[in-house]
Amino acid sequence: MAVLAVEGLRKSYRDLVAVDGLGFAVREGETYGLLGPNGAGKSTAISMIVGILAPDAGSVSAPPKARVGYVPQEVAVYPDLTARENLRFFSGMYGMRRAEAKSRTTEVLRLVGLSDRADEAVAKYSGGMQRRLNIAVGLLNRPSLLVLDEPTAGVDPQSRNAILDSVQRMTGEGLAVLYTTHYMEEAQRLCDRVGIIDHGRLLAEGTPAELGEPDLEAAFLRLTGRELRD
């Protein structure tokens, strides 16, 4: 069953076509990797999927916003608050009752491995810990679709491994995940299927094994080229 279905999505900025007829679906319990070089249209596509941007054409069939968790590339938590205080604040934005907010805060802190540091100011956290808290915020509302935009950018190997473990546990419990990353080894490990895009268009889609190369990086370079991108 498709939790997210994207059809014919298009977005232009004057003469630049950022997304050009993009279509794919993400099923329950699946991690779908949306992969592409810088400027390929990934961020624009994500912004339309989560409702930040309106498409010029096409459609997005997704759960109601209250059932979508969005974890942006930039860490979006308050450094002067503790992790627990951050989660209580965001639970209020979701309209959770106090008892539910307390219970769910405990659950998501455990999921991302921050229970032991929950009452420290986020300003004292490493970059990897802050990114794990960012994911915890995205999980607060018990989403049926979780959108993760470059969730491991700039973190150490231990934090990256903890984040990937968390994602694997969540999809094992039926969560649908849309995942963007520049790290092909992450996509190889996590993703049930991937879509490779460039210049706003879907170039290829399938399981890593179906893309006709020994690994995802080889398929990615064959489809998008080896030229450096800004």
Secondary structure, DSSP 4 states (H G I P E B T S, - for coil): -EEEEEEEEEEEETTEEEEEEEEEEEETT-EEEEE--TTSSHHHHHHHHTTSS--SEEEEE---GGGEEEE-SS--S-TTSBHHHHHHHHHHHTT--HHHHHHHHHHHHHHTT-GGGTTSBGGGS-HHHHHHHHHHHHHTT--SEEEEESTTTT--HHHHHHHHHHHHHHHHTT-EEEEE-S-HHHHHHH-SEEEEEETTEEEEEE-GGGGSSSSHHHHHHHHH-S----
